[in-house]
Amino acid sequence: AVWADDKLPEAINPRAAGLHNLYNRRVDAFLRQAFVSMDTTGKKLVEIGCARSAWLPYLAREFGFRISGLDYSEHGCEQARRILSRSGVAGEIICADVSAPPAGLLGAFDVAISFGVVEHFHDTAGCLRALAAFLKPDGMLITQIPNMTGLIGRLQRLTNPATYEVHVPLTRDQLLIAHEQAGLRVACCDYFLSTGFGVVSLHGLDNTKPSTRFKRRMLSIMKRASVLVWAAEDATIPLPPSRLFAPSIFCVARRPTGTT
């Protein structure tokens, strides 16, 4: 993977101070609302696409989930294990393909969550069916994808076309319909945040090239601008997310009861 030699991320801590943690605090607020009607302590959660996950320790600490993770990358799984160990959090990390997981994982979880997985599959509904198969009846599926149909996607295509090409651009409505086609009951599906240029990835570009260094400087400035917008929103009123400017889309859905 392009991040194989990167420094491991710190586990998410929504209570950490500073403007650069505003994004994590917004995700934390979203997840708390998603779980508001669930007694999460002791429930089983699996993160699909858990390579080098900074979210698994957070989900265990903040909500009391018994956590597992699944990813196809051996190296990514080992990094996820190291992050859990460093955080003092117990959890099982399984190296397997989402389309052919160990049978014991199917129908075993109360919650399945993915950050940036579904958009890599052309058969969106088929991918979502594969994710939903991990759930118990009435289990919750939380899906997050980057918004490649708006300004973020255009910037990604302009700065790093190779990364853009491995994504399937999906609107909010297309993601919602795909969940319904997968047989899921959608609770909410919407664009997330008013802005957020940190989603744009320059992984894989040659850092010795002046053009890459220029792109990094410009993207750094735009990321700082996003953080300042979030800070202003925290002090006043949040701007509504939109297809044009939102960096990502979140969907929360349930596997209907009576399914096997």
WOTASUL-V19082 format. One record per run of one state. SS is the DSSP state (H for helix, E for strand, C for the rest). FROM is the first residue (numbers start at 1). TO is the last residue. If there is no record, write none. Layout:
# WOTASUL-V19082
ss = [SS/SS]
from = [FROM/FROM]
to = [TO/TO]
This chain:
# WOTASUL-V19082
ss = [C/H/C/E/C/H/C/E/C/H/C/E/C/H/C/H/C/E/C/H/C/H/C/E/C/H/C/H/C/H/C/E/C/H/C/H/C/E/C]
from = [1/19/35/44/49/55/64/66/72/74/88/91/96/98/101/103/106/109/116/118/121/124/133/135/147/151/160/161/166/172/182/184/193/197/200/210/236/248/256]
to = [18/34/43/48/54/63/65/71/73/87/90/95/97/100/102/105/108/115/117/120/123/132/134/146/150/159/160/165/171/181/183/192/196/199/209/235/247/255/260]
